[in-house]
Structure formats: structure tokens, C-alpha cells
Amino acid sequence: MKAIVIDDFGGPERLHLADRPTPPIADDQVLVAVRVAGVNPIDWRIRNGQLKQFVPYEFPIILGREVSGVVAAVGAAVAGFQPGDAVFGFLQQRHMHWGSYAQFVPTEAAKLAHKPPELGFEQAAALPVAGHTAWQGLFEVADLKPSEVVLITGAAGGVGSIAVQMAHNAGATVIASASAANHDYVRQLGADLAVDYHAPDFAAEVAKHFAQVDVIFAAFAGPSLQGCAPLVHAGTRIVLLSPEATEADMRVGGVASRILIARADGAQLEKIAALAVQGRIRPHIAAVLPLEDAARAHEMSATQRTRGKILLRVAAD
């Protein structure tokens, strides 16, 4: 099969197209013929070696933790899926070797959901990581309630844009931190207030409208999170997505942050897909590039300025 691989850690130039054997599957796994692969920041962080202490790996590595496609084969213990089914999912590999930047990828059946016919393969590939992260961060970790005020940083990104929509649909008041160029966009998603994270005193800008926030959903650590300290009260819950948080990030305004490592859950993904079918959330797709342009996709993602999701087209529908 054709795949984008790396043979060592390094820059985007390490990504190259190669022939690899079709991966084997275990009894509890499904082999997916990939249509579209999602590109996420963790992909280029694995590629450059930044996460080698956190994610076990084996070279050559095929990157990619998000997929939509069609079932090609099922393991002996798999129930609920059969060849020909359209599926999508968050792969969340415990060992990085087989990823979705390839014509075929293996994954545990429990991590997959059936793709609703109302969603195209591109829309489906844009949902799993952002959907799981937003859902679990807002409703499981933060226990966001309809009457509360939530501040979402990185609100125009792939995860942040889904989080804004989910929080809005849940009845919360949403403050979106985004560049000025994205303010109209995040308001269209459901934000009640958009604030420029470049503002010299970000917290003061928020405080003109809301003295305190109940939940901070932080896509980024560092100054953008620590600058929120004046908005925190004793009951504030802080959800941090960065696995490389500093000691300062872990306590903001006297309140401890909780790091979210999203988990793959096919049943939960079915519920997230239902929201998309109902029009309550919609993933914004920034770019769909051919598989061989994976290096360009990584460069775009690494700017952390992309609105919405970057995808790789592996095969035609």
C-alpha cells in the first residue's frame, strides 16, 4: 500500500511517500480502507520528536490518528462492523507505527463509529478528535452547566470551533478567544463575546462584560492561559489540552488545571455524529490536500493559525 512515512524524527521534509505492507489486524480490530485522514497538531509533534517520551513508537512511522473510510476486513472477535461499512474514528494508537496517512489502517472496533450517510467522508474525518476533545473537556471534566460562563481559547481552531458550538448548544454563555480576523467567524459559531488574545490586558477586556468565568477550556498553555488569572474564582474549572504544561499552567489564579487526554470512544462518537446530522455542530474544513502533500499540511497546522480542520485525501469516495 502507499503511505506517508517518517524514518526518523525531524522537520516536514521527513515525510515521504513509500510502499508499505498492508497492516495485519488483531481479533478485536478492523482494517479500514482510508478515504480521508485528519491532520492534528499531535501529528507534527510526534514527527519532530517532541512527544517521543510520551508516545511509544516504531520506525518507520505512519502518522495520523483520525480517519474516515470503508471497512476492508474485520477480526474474528469483531461484532457490529462488516466489510463495506462506511466508518470514521479517532485511532488513538498506544504505539505509533500504523497511522491513517495510508491506504489502509488497523484500529480497535470500539474506537470506530458508523458514518451517517448524511455526512461526507471529509466531514466525518474532521469530527473525531475535535468532537471527543470538546465533549469530554466541557461535559465530563468541567461538567459545564447551561447557566455558566465558559472561556474557550483557540476558539477558531479545529477543537475550539467545535467546543464553541457544543457549549452554545448546551446553553452556556460562551467567550471566544481568537484573533480579530476570526471574531465574526466565532460569533457565527455561537460565541456571545469574542476577545482578541493579542490584547495587552486580555482579562481586562473580558472583565468589561463578565467579572468571572466558570470554565476555561484552554487549547493553549502559556501566557494566553496565565493571563486569565483575574477571571478565576474558587469554583472555576480549568481544562488544559497541552500535555507539556508548565508548573505555572497547572495553577492559574489559585485554581488547579486538569489536563485532558481525550479517549477514543465509538459509542460517544455516534452521539457526536448525531449532533452534526442535526446541524447543531458543523466542522469547518480549512483545506483538503492530497496525501502526498502531507508536509505542506504539517506546515499549515504548525502555524496554529488555521481556521478549522486540515485533511488529507487518500482515496476517492
Secondary structure, DSSP 4 states (H G I P E B T S, - for coil): -EEEEESSS-SGGG-EEEE-PPPP--TTEEEEEEEEEEE-HHHHHHHTTTTTTTS-B-SSEE---EEEEEEEEE-TT--S--TT-EEEEE---SSBSS-SSBSEEEEEGGGEEEPPTTS-HHHHHTSHHHHHHHHIIIIIIS---TT-EEEESSTTBHHHHHHHHHHHHTT-EEEEEE-GGGHHHHHHHT-SEEEETTSTTHHHHHHTT-S--SEEEES--THHHHTTGGG--TT-EEEE--TT--TTTTEETTEEEEE------HHHHHHHHHHHHTTS----EEEEEEGGGHHHHHHHHHTT---BEEEEE-S--
